[in-house]
Amino acid sequence: MDRNTTPTLSELLEDPIVIAVMARDGINPDSVQQLFERLRRSRRVQEERLAA
């Protein structure tokens, strides 16, 4: 991970500490990816509605 830029979601989900905390909490990295994809799609739809 480059310290001069904001990490991507993929980079965060590959971080050993994040992996350990998610494992402890029973969180699946794939479910986090899916959640963010749904949020991206929802936001895109909202922006398209506002632009219309």
Buried (B, 14 or more C-beta within 10 A) or exposed (E): EEEEEEBEEEEBBEEEEBBEEBEEEEBEBEEBEEEEEEEEEEEEEEEEEEEE
